[in-house]
Structures are given as structure tokens and as C-alpha cells.
């Protein structure tokens, strides 16, 4: 997903501005898979420069930002 979004944004000169930030209430990535594959998943996520916000939820969302349950605000569009 991140590579596809960056490719699309590249046509507009904005590939470096693309951020993929999954938000999950779970405290670990892919809890349903168990701890075995987790290091490989973390490596893949890091290689693709995907950020992650674990142990929290999306409080709301607008075209400009996404406030999270812990108070962090993720910018979602041009400022």
C-alpha cells in the first residue's frame, strides 16, 4: 500500500510527503498471528517506512488531521 501511494503521489511531486500510519488498539502488531512471525512483520513494516501507532484508537478524523485517543494528532492533509 505504501509503495502504491508513493507512486501515485510521485506524479504530483509529493512522494516524500506520503505517510502510512496504521492505528490499532492492540499493543502489538498482528496479535492474532502470535509472536512467531512478528519479527518478520516488523522488518517488513520498517523496510516500507510504515509508521505504526499501537495501543490507541482514532478519536476522530478530518481532511486535515486524525486525533488519536492519547492526544497525538496525525496530520492527514496539506496544512
N, CA, C and O atoms as a Maestro MAE file, in Angstrom:
{
 s_m_m2io_version
 :::
 2.0.0
}

f_m_ct {
 s_m_title
 :::
 protein
 m_atom[316] {
  # First column is atom index #
  i_m_mmod_type
  r_m_x_coord
  r_m_y_coord
  r_m_z_coord
  i_m_residue_number
  s_m_chain_name
  s_m_pdb_residue_name
  s_m_pdb_atom_name
  i_m_atomic_number
  :::
  1 25 0.815 -1.176 0.000 1 A "UNK " " N  " 7
  2 3 0.000 0.000 0.000 1 A "UNK " " CA " 6
  3 2 0.871 1.257 0.000 1 A "UNK " " C  " 6
  4 15 0.610 2.193 -0.755 1 A "UNK " " O  " 8
  5 25 1.895 1.278 0.839 2 A "UNK " " N  " 7
  6 3 2.713 2.487 0.921 2 A "UNK " " CA " 6
  7 2 3.438 2.769 -0.387 2 A "UNK " " C  " 6
  8 15 3.529 3.919 -0.815 2 A "UNK " " O  " 8
  9 25 3.954 1.720 -1.023 3 A "UNK " " N  " 7
  10 3 4.648 1.917 -2.300 3 A "UNK " " CA " 6
  11 2 3.688 2.417 -3.368 3 A "UNK " " C  " 6
  12 15 4.046 3.285 -4.164 3 A "UNK " " O  " 8
  13 25 2.486 1.886 -3.394 4 A "UNK " " N  " 7
  14 3 1.487 2.324 -4.384 4 A "UNK " " CA " 6
  15 2 1.106 3.781 -4.155 4 A "UNK " " C  " 6
  16 15 1.020 4.556 -5.108 4 A "UNK " " O  " 8
  17 25 0.878 4.157 -2.910 5 A "UNK " " N  " 7
  18 3 0.546 5.550 -2.611 5 A "UNK " " CA " 6
  19 2 1.680 6.492 -2.994 5 A "UNK " " C  " 6
  20 15 1.444 7.574 -3.533 5 A "UNK " " O  " 8
  21 25 2.908 6.077 -2.714 6 A "UNK " " N  " 7
  22 3 4.055 6.926 -3.079 6 A "UNK " " CA " 6
  23 2 4.187 7.053 -4.600 6 A "UNK " " C  " 6
  24 15 4.540 8.121 -5.101 6 A "UNK " " O  " 8
  25 25 3.910 5.986 -5.328 7 A "UNK " " N  " 7
  26 3 3.964 6.033 -6.795 7 A "UNK " " CA " 6
  27 2 2.919 7.002 -7.340 7 A "UNK " " C  " 6
  28 15 3.200 7.769 -8.260 7 A "UNK " " O  " 8
  29 25 1.728 6.967 -6.779 8 A "UNK " " N  " 7
  30 3 0.670 7.882 -7.212 8 A "UNK " " CA " 6
  31 2 1.050 9.319 -6.871 8 A "UNK " " C  " 6
  32 15 0.896 10.218 -7.698 8 A "UNK " " O  " 8
  33 25 1.541 9.535 -5.668 9 A "UNK " " N  " 7
  34 3 1.914 10.876 -5.233 9 A "UNK " " CA " 6
  35 2 3.097 11.414 -6.016 9 A "UNK " " C  " 6
  36 15 3.223 12.625 -6.194 9 A "UNK " " O  " 8
  37 25 3.970 10.524 -6.488 10 A "UNK " " N  " 7
  38 3 5.149 10.938 -7.241 10 A "UNK " " CA " 6
  39 2 4.763 11.690 -8.510 10 A "UNK " " C  " 6
  40 15 5.487 12.584 -8.948 10 A "UNK " " O  " 8
  41 25 3.635 11.335 -9.094 11 A "UNK " " N  " 7
  42 3 3.156 12.038 -10.294 11 A "UNK " " CA " 6
  43 2 2.833 13.501 -9.989 11 A "UNK " " C  " 6
  44 15 2.764 14.326 -10.900 11 A "UNK " " O  " 8
  45 25 2.638 13.818 -8.723 12 A "UNK " " N  " 7
  46 3 2.326 15.182 -8.302 12 A "UNK " " CA " 6
  47 2 3.485 15.809 -7.522 12 A "UNK " " C  " 6
  48 15 3.344 16.878 -6.928 12 A "UNK " " O  " 8
  49 25 4.625 15.126 -7.537 13 A "UNK " " N  " 7
  50 3 5.802 15.637 -6.837 13 A "UNK " " CA " 6
  51 2 5.682 15.578 -5.323 13 A "UNK " " C  " 6
  52 15 6.321 16.357 -4.616 13 A "UNK " " O  " 8
  53 25 4.865 14.656 -4.823 14 A "UNK " " N  " 7
  54 3 4.623 14.616 -3.381 14 A "UNK " " CA " 6
  55 2 4.930 13.259 -2.762 14 A "UNK " " C  " 6
  56 15 4.433 12.959 -1.676 14 A "UNK " " O  " 8
  57 25 5.730 12.439 -3.418 15 A "UNK " " N  " 7
  58 3 6.000 11.089 -2.910 15 A "UNK " " CA " 6
  59 2 6.622 11.112 -1.516 15 A "UNK " " C  " 6
  60 15 6.330 10.239 -0.699 15 A "UNK " " O  " 8
  61 25 7.463 12.085 -1.236 16 A "UNK " " N  " 7
  62 3 8.117 12.160 0.070 16 A "UNK " " CA " 6
  63 2 7.149 12.564 1.186 16 A "UNK " " C  " 6
  64 15 7.453 12.390 2.366 16 A "UNK " " O  " 8
  65 25 5.988 13.102 0.813 17 A "UNK " " N  " 7
  66 3 5.011 13.530 1.808 17 A "UNK " " CA " 6
  67 2 4.077 12.407 2.249 17 A "UNK " " C  " 6
  68 15 3.339 12.562 3.222 17 A "UNK " " O  " 8
  69 25 4.103 11.284 1.544 18 A "UNK " " N  " 7
  70 3 3.192 10.177 1.860 18 A "UNK " " CA " 6
  71 2 3.632 9.472 3.134 18 A "UNK " " C  " 6
  72 15 4.796 9.103 3.294 18 A "UNK " " O  " 8
  73 25 2.673 9.296 4.033 19 A "UNK " " N  " 7
  74 3 2.912 8.536 5.259 19 A "UNK " " CA " 6
  75 2 1.781 7.539 5.425 19 A "UNK " " C  " 6
  76 15 0.611 7.873 5.239 19 A "UNK " " O  " 8
  77 25 2.134 6.325 5.771 20 A "UNK " " N  " 7
  78 3 1.144 5.311 6.096 20 A "UNK " " CA " 6
  79 2 1.290 5.039 7.588 20 A "UNK " " C  " 6
  80 15 2.359 4.649 8.057 20 A "UNK " " O  " 8
  81 25 0.206 5.248 8.327 21 A "UNK " " N  " 7
  82 3 0.257 5.127 9.784 21 A "UNK " " CA " 6
  83 2 -0.938 4.289 10.267 21 A "UNK " " C  " 6
  84 15 -1.989 4.845 10.584 21 A "UNK " " O  " 8
  85 25 -0.786 2.962 10.324 22 A "UNK " " N  " 7
  86 3 -1.855 2.153 10.897 22 A "UNK " " CA " 6
  87 2 -1.999 2.445 12.398 22 A "UNK " " C  " 6
  88 15 -1.013 2.591 13.120 22 A "UNK " " O  " 8
  89 25 -3.239 2.523 12.833 23 A "UNK " " N  " 7
  90 3 -3.549 2.734 14.242 23 A "UNK " " CA " 6
  91 2 -4.332 1.513 14.708 23 A "UNK " " C  " 6
  92 15 -5.292 1.094 14.061 23 A "UNK " " O  " 8
  93 25 -3.911 0.943 15.840 24 A "UNK " " N  " 7
  94 3 -4.573 -0.267 16.326 24 A "UNK " " CA " 6
  95 2 -4.638 -0.241 17.838 24 A "UNK " " C  " 6
  96 15 -3.683 0.163 18.501 24 A "UNK " " O  " 8
  97 25 -5.759 -0.670 18.379 25 A "UNK " " N  " 7
  98 3 -5.890 -0.715 19.843 25 A "UNK " " CA " 6
  99 2 -5.031 -1.807 20.464 25 A "UNK " " C  " 6
  100 15 -4.744 -1.761 21.660 25 A "UNK " " O  " 8
  101 25 -4.617 -2.785 19.670 26 A "UNK " " N  " 7
  102 3 -3.721 -3.833 20.178 26 A "UNK " " CA " 6
  103 2 -2.350 -3.227 20.487 26 A "UNK " " C  " 6
  104 15 -1.936 -2.253 19.860 26 A "UNK " " O  " 8
  105 25 -1.667 -3.806 21.443 27 A "UNK " " N  " 7
  106 3 -0.343 -3.311 21.829 27 A "UNK " " CA " 6
  107 2 0.786 -3.889 20.984 27 A "UNK " " C  " 6
  108 15 1.933 -3.456 21.101 27 A "UNK " " O  " 8
  109 25 0.471 -4.858 20.138 28 A "UNK " " N  " 7
  110 3 1.478 -5.479 19.275 28 A "UNK " " CA " 6
  111 2 0.916 -5.593 17.854 28 A "UNK " " C  " 6
  112 15 -0.298 -5.587 17.654 28 A "UNK " " O  " 8
  113 25 1.797 -5.694 16.895 29 A "UNK " " N  " 7
  114 3 1.395 -5.883 15.501 29 A "UNK " " CA " 6
  115 2 0.898 -7.310 15.315 29 A "UNK " " C  " 6
  116 15 1.529 -8.259 15.781 29 A "UNK " " O  " 8
  117 25 -0.219 -7.457 14.642 30 A "UNK " " N  " 7
  118 3 -0.792 -8.763 14.292 30 A "UNK " " CA " 6
  119 2 -0.885 -9.719 15.476 30 A "UNK " " C  " 6
  120 15 -0.318 -10.811 15.428 30 A "UNK " " O  " 8
  121 25 -1.589 -9.330 16.535 31 A "UNK " " N  " 7
  122 3 -1.663 -10.199 17.713 31 A "UNK " " CA " 6
  123 2 -2.265 -11.568 17.411 31 A "UNK " " C  " 6
  124 15 -1.937 -12.551 18.074 31 A "UNK " " O  " 8
  125 25 -3.136 -11.632 16.420 32 A "UNK " " N  " 7
  126 3 -3.791 -12.897 16.087 32 A "UNK " " CA " 6
  127 2 -2.827 -13.920 15.493 32 A "UNK " " C  " 6
  128 15 -3.137 -15.111 15.465 32 A "UNK " " O  " 8
  129 25 -1.675 -13.481 15.024 33 A "UNK " " N  " 7
  130 3 -0.685 -14.396 14.443 33 A "UNK " " CA " 6
  131 2 0.277 -14.960 15.477 33 A "UNK " " C  " 6
  132 15 0.998 -15.920 15.206 33 A "UNK " " O  " 8
  133 25 0.285 -14.367 16.647 34 A "UNK " " N  " 7
  134 3 1.202 -14.833 17.682 34 A "UNK " " CA " 6
  135 2 2.584 -14.226 17.511 34 A "UNK " " C  " 6
  136 15 2.835 -13.512 16.540 34 A "UNK " " O  " 8
  137 25 3.483 -14.505 18.450 35 A "UNK " " N  " 7
  138 3 4.799 -13.873 18.443 35 A "UNK " " CA " 6
  139 2 5.768 -14.429 17.396 35 A "UNK " " C  " 6
  140 15 6.755 -13.768 17.076 35 A "UNK " " O  " 8
  141 25 5.518 -15.611 16.860 36 A "UNK " " N  " 7
  142 3 6.453 -16.234 15.921 36 A "UNK " " CA " 6
  143 2 6.804 -15.377 14.711 36 A "UNK " " C  " 6
  144 15 7.983 -15.109 14.478 36 A "UNK " " O  " 8
  145 25 5.815 -14.939 13.935 37 A "UNK " " N  " 7
  146 3 6.126 -14.169 12.724 37 A "UNK " " CA " 6
  147 2 6.359 -12.680 12.967 37 A "UNK " " C  " 6
  148 15 6.723 -11.947 12.047 37 A "UNK " " O  " 8
  149 25 6.148 -12.236 14.201 38 A "UNK " " N  " 7
  150 3 6.195 -10.796 14.479 38 A "UNK " " CA " 6
  151 2 7.507 -10.125 14.070 38 A "UNK " " C  " 6
  152 15 7.455 -9.035 13.500 38 A "UNK " " O  " 8
  153 25 8.688 -10.713 14.329 39 A "UNK " " N  " 7
  154 3 9.923 -10.033 13.883 39 A "UNK " " CA " 6
  155 2 9.966 -9.807 12.369 39 A "UNK " " C  " 6
  156 15 10.443 -8.767 11.916 39 A "UNK " " O  " 8
  157 25 9.478 -10.756 11.596 40 A "UNK " " N  " 7
  158 3 9.453 -10.587 10.138 40 A "UNK " " CA " 6
  159 2 8.480 -9.492 9.724 40 A "UNK " " C  " 6
  160 15 8.754 -8.720 8.805 40 A "UNK " " O  " 8
  161 25 7.352 -9.431 10.403 41 A "UNK " " N  " 7
  162 3 6.372 -8.389 10.117 41 A "UNK " " CA " 6
  163 2 6.961 -7.019 10.449 41 A "UNK " " C  " 6
  164 15 6.821 -6.078 9.669 41 A "UNK " " O  " 8
  165 25 7.614 -6.907 11.596 42 A "UNK " " N  " 7
  166 3 8.248 -5.637 11.981 42 A "UNK " " CA " 6
  167 2 9.299 -5.227 10.954 42 A "UNK " " C  " 6
  168 15 9.372 -4.058 10.577 42 A "UNK " " O  " 8
  169 25 10.106 -6.170 10.502 43 A "UNK " " N  " 7
  170 3 11.136 -5.867 9.498 43 A "UNK " " CA " 6
  171 2 10.508 -5.339 8.212 43 A "UNK " " C  " 6
  172 15 10.993 -4.364 7.638 43 A "UNK " " O  " 8
  173 25 9.430 -5.979 7.757 44 A "UNK " " N  " 7
  174 3 8.763 -5.556 6.523 44 A "UNK " " CA " 6
  175 2 8.154 -4.165 6.691 44 A "UNK " " C  " 6
  176 15 8.266 -3.326 5.797 44 A "UNK " " O  " 8
  177 25 7.518 -3.923 7.819 45 A "UNK " " N  " 7
  178 3 6.922 -2.615 8.080 45 A "UNK " " CA " 6
  179 2 7.996 -1.533 8.099 45 A "UNK " " C  " 6
  180 15 7.817 -0.460 7.522 45 A "UNK " " O  " 8
  181 25 9.100 -1.819 8.758 46 A "UNK " " N  " 7
  182 3 10.192 -0.846 8.822 46 A "UNK " " CA " 6
  183 2 10.808 -0.595 7.451 46 A "UNK " " C  " 6
  184 15 11.113 0.546 7.104 46 A "UNK " " O  " 8
  185 25 10.989 -1.650 6.676 47 A "UNK " " N  " 7
  186 3 11.571 -1.507 5.340 47 A "UNK " " CA " 6
  187 2 10.700 -0.630 4.442 47 A "UNK " " C  " 6
  188 15 11.216 0.128 3.621 47 A "UNK " " O  " 8
  189 25 9.392 -0.731 4.598 48 A "UNK " " N  " 7
  190 3 8.464 0.062 3.791 48 A "UNK " " CA " 6
  191 2 8.219 1.450 4.372 48 A "UNK " " C  " 6
  192 15 7.430 2.225 3.832 48 A "UNK " " O  " 8
  193 25 8.895 1.757 5.467 49 A "UNK " " N  " 7
  194 3 8.776 3.068 6.128 49 A "UNK " " CA " 6
  195 2 7.341 3.352 6.559 49 A "UNK " " C  " 6
  196 15 6.848 4.475 6.454 49 A "UNK " " O  " 8
  197 25 6.689 2.301 7.047 50 A "UNK " " N  " 7
  198 3 5.331 2.442 7.569 50 A "UNK " " CA " 6
  199 2 5.449 2.700 9.064 50 A "UNK " " C  " 6
  200 15 6.062 1.927 9.800 50 A "UNK " " O  " 8
  201 25 4.853 3.792 9.490 51 A "UNK " " N  " 7
  202 3 4.829 4.099 10.912 51 A "UNK " " CA " 6
  203 2 3.673 3.329 11.529 51 A "UNK " " C  " 6
  204 15 2.788 2.873 10.805 51 A "UNK " " O  " 8
  205 25 3.657 3.175 12.834 52 A "UNK " " N  " 7
  206 3 2.539 2.498 13.477 52 A "UNK " " CA " 6
  207 2 2.261 3.141 14.827 52 A "UNK " " C  " 6
  208 15 3.165 3.605 15.523 52 A "UNK " " O  " 8
  209 25 0.994 3.151 15.166 53 A "UNK " " N  " 7
  210 3 0.557 3.665 16.462 53 A "UNK " " CA " 6
  211 2 -0.263 2.556 17.106 53 A "UNK " " C  " 6
  212 15 -1.399 2.290 16.713 53 A "UNK " " O  " 8
  213 25 0.335 1.918 18.098 54 A "UNK " " N  " 7
  214 3 -0.299 0.773 18.746 54 A "UNK " " CA " 6
  215 2 -0.820 1.156 20.123 54 A "UNK " " C  " 6
  216 15 -0.334 2.103 20.740 54 A "UNK " " O  " 8
  217 25 -1.814 0.414 20.598 55 A "UNK " " N  " 7
  218 3 -2.357 0.653 21.917 55 A "UNK " " CA " 6
  219 2 -3.204 1.908 22.005 55 A "UNK " " C  " 6
  220 15 -3.344 2.488 23.082 55 A "UNK " " O  " 8
  221 25 -3.762 2.327 20.904 56 A "UNK " " N  " 7
  222 3 -4.627 3.517 20.881 56 A "UNK " " CA " 6
  223 2 -5.626 3.413 19.741 56 A "UNK " " C  " 6
  224 15 -5.554 2.499 18.921 56 A "UNK " " O  " 8
  225 25 -6.536 4.336 19.698 57 A "UNK " " N  " 7
  226 3 -7.567 4.330 18.665 57 A "UNK " " CA " 6
  227 2 -7.682 5.715 18.042 57 A "UNK " " C  " 6
  228 15 -7.158 6.696 18.569 57 A "UNK " " O  " 8
  229 25 -8.372 5.773 16.923 58 A "UNK " " N  " 7
  230 3 -8.664 7.042 16.267 58 A "UNK " " CA " 6
  231 2 -9.849 7.674 16.990 58 A "UNK " " C  " 6
  232 15 -10.907 7.055 17.107 58 A "UNK " " O  " 8
  233 25 -9.678 8.893 17.472 59 A "UNK " " N  " 7
  234 3 -10.744 9.587 18.180 59 A "UNK " " CA " 6
  235 2 -11.703 10.257 17.206 59 A "UNK " " C  " 6
  236 15 -12.909 10.307 17.449 59 A "UNK " " O  " 8
  237 25 -11.164 10.772 16.102 60 A "UNK " " N  " 7
  238 3 -11.963 11.405 15.048 60 A "UNK " " CA " 6
  239 2 -11.056 11.565 13.835 60 A "UNK " " C  " 6
  240 15 -9.875 11.221 13.887 60 A "UNK " " O  " 8
  241 25 -11.602 12.080 12.757 61 A "UNK " " N  " 7
  242 3 -10.791 12.301 11.555 61 A "UNK " " CA " 6
  243 2 -11.413 13.413 10.721 61 A "UNK " " C  " 6
  244 15 -12.633 13.502 10.580 61 A "UNK " " O  " 8
  245 25 -10.554 14.252 10.176 62 A "UNK " " N  " 7
  246 3 -10.982 15.279 9.233 62 A "UNK " " CA " 6
  247 2 -10.062 15.198 8.020 62 A "UNK " " C  " 6
  248 15 -9.156 14.366 7.982 62 A "UNK " " O  " 8
  249 25 -10.284 16.041 7.051 63 A "UNK " " N  " 7
  250 3 -9.410 16.048 5.882 63 A "UNK " " CA " 6
  251 2 -8.028 16.607 6.216 63 A "UNK " " C  " 6
  252 15 -7.102 16.483 5.414 63 A "UNK " " O  " 8
  253 25 -7.877 17.221 7.391 64 A "UNK " " N  " 7
  254 3 -6.599 17.813 7.779 64 A "UNK " " CA " 6
  255 2 -5.828 17.019 8.825 64 A "UNK " " C  " 6
  256 15 -4.598 17.034 8.830 64 A "UNK " " O  " 8
  257 25 -6.546 16.321 9.719 65 A "UNK " " N  " 7
  258 3 -5.822 15.602 10.772 65 A "UNK " " CA " 6
  259 2 -6.637 14.455 11.359 65 A "UNK " " C  " 6
  260 15 -7.847 14.345 11.160 65 A "UNK " " O  " 8
  261 25 -5.910 13.597 12.098 66 A "UNK " " N  " 7
  262 3 -6.518 12.438 12.748 66 A "UNK " " CA " 6
  263 2 -6.072 12.439 14.217 66 A "UNK " " C  " 6
  264 15 -4.970 11.986 14.529 66 A "UNK " " O  " 8
  265 25 -6.914 12.940 15.104 67 A "UNK " " N  " 7
  266 3 -6.589 12.885 16.532 67 A "UNK " " CA " 6
  267 2 -6.739 11.451 17.062 67 A "UNK " " C  " 6
  268 15 -7.700 10.751 16.741 67 A "UNK " " O  " 8
  269 25 -5.773 11.040 17.874 68 A "UNK " " N  " 7
  270 3 -5.807 9.712 18.464 68 A "UNK " " CA " 6
  271 2 -6.269 9.789 19.918 68 A "UNK " " C  " 6
  272 15 -6.312 10.863 20.518 68 A "UNK " " O  " 8
  273 25 -6.610 8.638 20.463 69 A "UNK " " N  " 7
  274 3 -7.145 8.568 21.822 69 A "UNK " " CA " 6
  275 2 -6.165 9.051 22.890 69 A "UNK " " C  " 6
  276 15 -6.585 9.429 23.983 69 A "UNK " " O  " 8
  277 25 -4.870 9.043 22.589 70 A "UNK " " N  " 7
  278 3 -3.883 9.502 23.571 70 A "UNK " " CA " 6
  279 2 -3.524 10.976 23.413 70 A "UNK " " C  " 6
  280 15 -2.646 11.479 24.115 70 A "UNK " " O  " 8
  281 25 -4.197 11.672 22.494 71 A "UNK " " N  " 7
  282 3 -3.947 13.094 22.292 71 A "UNK " " CA " 6
  283 2 -3.028 13.415 21.126 71 A "UNK " " C  " 6
  284 15 -2.975 14.565 20.690 71 A "UNK " " O  " 8
  285 25 -2.306 12.432 20.611 72 A "UNK " " N  " 7
  286 3 -1.467 12.686 19.436 72 A "UNK " " CA " 6
  287 2 -2.369 13.047 18.256 72 A "UNK " " C  " 6
  288 15 -3.465 12.506 18.108 72 A "UNK " " O  " 8
  289 25 -1.896 13.960 17.430 73 A "UNK " " N  " 7
  290 3 -2.635 14.363 16.230 73 A "UNK " " CA " 6
  291 2 -1.752 14.067 15.028 73 A "UNK " " C  " 6
  292 15 -0.636 14.577 14.929 73 A "UNK " " O  " 8
  293 25 -2.254 13.240 14.113 74 A "UNK " " N  " 7
  294 3 -1.513 12.904 12.899 74 A "UNK " " CA " 6
  295 2 -2.035 13.794 11.778 74 A "UNK " " C  " 6
  296 15 -3.226 13.750 11.471 74 A "UNK " " O  " 8
  297 25 -1.173 14.601 11.160 75 A "UNK " " N  " 7
  298 3 -1.609 15.412 10.018 75 A "UNK " " CA " 6
  299 2 -2.060 14.497 8.882 75 A "UNK " " C  " 6
  300 15 -1.419 13.484 8.602 75 A "UNK " " O  " 8
  301 25 -3.159 14.857 8.235 76 A "UNK " " N  " 7
  302 3 -3.698 13.999 7.192 76 A "UNK " " CA " 6
  303 2 -3.798 14.707 5.838 76 A "UNK " " C  " 6
  304 15 -4.193 14.094 4.847 76 A "UNK " " O  " 8
  305 25 -3.452 15.950 5.795 77 A "UNK " " N  " 7
  306 3 -3.538 16.667 4.527 77 A "UNK " " CA " 6
  307 2 -2.675 17.909 4.570 77 A "UNK " " C  " 6
  308 15 -1.967 18.160 5.545 77 A "UNK " " O  " 8
  309 25 -2.744 18.681 3.502 78 A "UNK " " N  " 7
  310 3 -1.933 19.908 3.449 78 A "UNK " " CA " 6
  311 2 -2.300 20.838 4.603 78 A "UNK " " C  " 6
  312 15 -3.465 20.976 4.974 78 A "UNK " " O  " 8
  313 25 -1.281 21.458 5.148 79 A "UNK " " N  " 7
  314 3 -1.557 22.390 6.254 79 A "UNK " " CA " 6
  315 2 -1.876 23.767 5.756 79 A "UNK " " C  " 6
  316 15 -2.132 24.668 6.555 79 A "UNK " " O  " 8
  :::
 }
 m_bond[315] {
  # First column is bond index #
  i_m_from
  i_m_to
  i_m_order
  :::
  1 1 2 1
  2 2 3 1
  3 3 4 2
  4 3 5 1
  5 5 6 1
  6 6 7 1
  7 7 8 2
  8 7 9 1
  9 9 10 1
  10 10 11 1
  11 11 12 2
  12 11 13 1
  13 13 14 1
  14 14 15 1
  15 15 16 2
  16 15 17 1
  17 17 18 1
  18 18 19 1
  19 19 20 2
  20 19 21 1
  21 21 22 1
  22 22 23 1
  23 23 24 2
  24 23 25 1
  25 25 26 1
  26 26 27 1
  27 27 28 2
  28 27 29 1
  29 29 30 1
  30 30 31 1
  31 31 32 2
  32 31 33 1
  33 33 34 1
  34 34 35 1
  35 35 36 2
  36 35 37 1
  37 37 38 1
  38 38 39 1
  39 39 40 2
  40 39 41 1
  41 41 42 1
  42 42 43 1
  43 43 44 2
  44 43 45 1
  45 45 46 1
  46 46 47 1
  47 47 48 2
  48 47 49 1
  49 49 50 1
  50 50 51 1
  51 51 52 2
  52 51 53 1
  53 53 54 1
  54 54 55 1
  55 55 56 2
  56 55 57 1
  57 57 58 1
  58 58 59 1
  59 59 60 2
  60 59 61 1
  61 61 62 1
  62 62 63 1
  63 63 64 2
  64 63 65 1
  65 65 66 1
  66 66 67 1
  67 67 68 2
  68 67 69 1
  69 69 70 1
  70 70 71 1
  71 71 72 2
  72 71 73 1
  73 73 74 1
  74 74 75 1
  75 75 76 2
  76 75 77 1
  77 77 78 1
  78 78 79 1
  79 79 80 2
  80 79 81 1
  81 81 82 1
  82 82 83 1
  83 83 84 2
  84 83 85 1
  85 85 86 1
  86 86 87 1
  87 87 88 2
  88 87 89 1
  89 89 90 1
  90 90 91 1
  91 91 92 2
  92 91 93 1
  93 93 94 1
  94 94 95 1
  95 95 96 2
  96 95 97 1
  97 97 98 1
  98 98 99 1
  99 99 100 2
  100 99 101 1
  101 101 102 1
  102 102 103 1
  103 103 104 2
  104 103 105 1
  105 105 106 1
  106 106 107 1
  107 107 108 2
  108 107 109 1
  109 109 110 1
  110 110 111 1
  111 111 112 2
  112 111 113 1
  113 113 114 1
  114 114 115 1
  115 115 116 2
  116 115 117 1
  117 117 118 1
  118 118 119 1
  119 119 120 2
  120 119 121 1
  121 121 122 1
  122 122 123 1
  123 123 124 2
  124 123 125 1
  125 125 126 1
  126 126 127 1
  127 127 128 2
  128 127 129 1
  129 129 130 1
  130 130 131 1
  131 131 132 2
  132 131 133 1
  133 133 134 1
  134 134 135 1
  135 135 136 2
  136 135 137 1
  137 137 138 1
  138 138 139 1
  139 139 140 2
  140 139 141 1
  141 141 142 1
  142 142 143 1
  143 143 144 2
  144 143 145 1
  145 145 146 1
  146 146 147 1
  147 147 148 2
  148 147 149 1
  149 149 150 1
  150 150 151 1
  151 151 152 2
  152 151 153 1
  153 153 154 1
  154 154 155 1
  155 155 156 2
  156 155 157 1
  157 157 158 1
  158 158 159 1
  159 159 160 2
  160 159 161 1
  161 161 162 1
  162 162 163 1
  163 163 164 2
  164 163 165 1
  165 165 166 1
  166 166 167 1
  167 167 168 2
  168 167 169 1
  169 169 170 1
  170 170 171 1
  171 171 172 2
  172 171 173 1
  173 173 174 1
  174 174 175 1
  175 175 176 2
  176 175 177 1
  177 177 178 1
  178 178 179 1
  179 179 180 2
  180 179 181 1
  181 181 182 1
  182 182 183 1
  183 183 184 2
  184 183 185 1
  185 185 186 1
  186 186 187 1
  187 187 188 2
  188 187 189 1
  189 189 190 1
  190 190 191 1
  191 191 192 2
  192 191 193 1
  193 193 194 1
  194 194 195 1
  195 195 196 2
  196 195 197 1
  197 197 198 1
  198 198 199 1
  199 199 200 2
  200 199 201 1
  201 201 202 1
  202 202 203 1
  203 203 204 2
  204 203 205 1
  205 205 206 1
  206 206 207 1
  207 207 208 2
  208 207 209 1
  209 209 210 1
  210 210 211 1
  211 211 212 2
  212 211 213 1
  213 213 214 1
  214 214 215 1
  215 215 216 2
  216 215 217 1
  217 217 218 1
  218 218 219 1
  219 219 220 2
  220 219 221 1
  221 221 222 1
  222 222 223 1
  223 223 224 2
  224 223 225 1
  225 225 226 1
  226 226 227 1
  227 227 228 2
  228 227 229 1
  229 229 230 1
  230 230 231 1
  231 231 232 2
  232 231 233 1
  233 233 234 1
  234 234 235 1
  235 235 236 2
  236 235 237 1
  237 237 238 1
  238 238 239 1
  239 239 240 2
  240 239 241 1
  241 241 242 1
  242 242 243 1
  243 243 244 2
  244 243 245 1
  245 245 246 1
  246 246 247 1
  247 247 248 2
  248 247 249 1
  249 249 250 1
  250 250 251 1
  251 251 252 2
  252 251 253 1
  253 253 254 1
  254 254 255 1
  255 255 256 2
  256 255 257 1
  257 257 258 1
  258 258 259 1
  259 259 260 2
  260 259 261 1
  261 261 262 1
  262 262 263 1
  263 263 264 2
  264 263 265 1
  265 265 266 1
  266 266 267 1
  267 267 268 2
  268 267 269 1
  269 269 270 1
  270 270 271 1
  271 271 272 2
  272 271 273 1
  273 273 274 1
  274 274 275 1
  275 275 276 2
  276 275 277 1
  277 277 278 1
  278 278 279 1
  279 279 280 2
  280 279 281 1
  281 281 282 1
  282 282 283 1
  283 283 284 2
  284 283 285 1
  285 285 286 1
  286 286 287 1
  287 287 288 2
  288 287 289 1
  289 289 290 1
  290 290 291 1
  291 291 292 2
  292 291 293 1
  293 293 294 1
  294 294 295 1
  295 295 296 2
  296 295 297 1
  297 297 298 1
  298 298 299 1
  299 299 300 2
  300 299 301 1
  301 301 302 1
  302 302 303 1
  303 303 304 2
  304 303 305 1
  305 305 306 1
  306 306 307 1
  307 307 308 2
  308 307 309 1
  309 309 310 1
  310 310 311 1
  311 311 312 2
  312 311 313 1
  313 313 314 1
  314 314 315 1
  315 315 316 2
  :::
 }
}
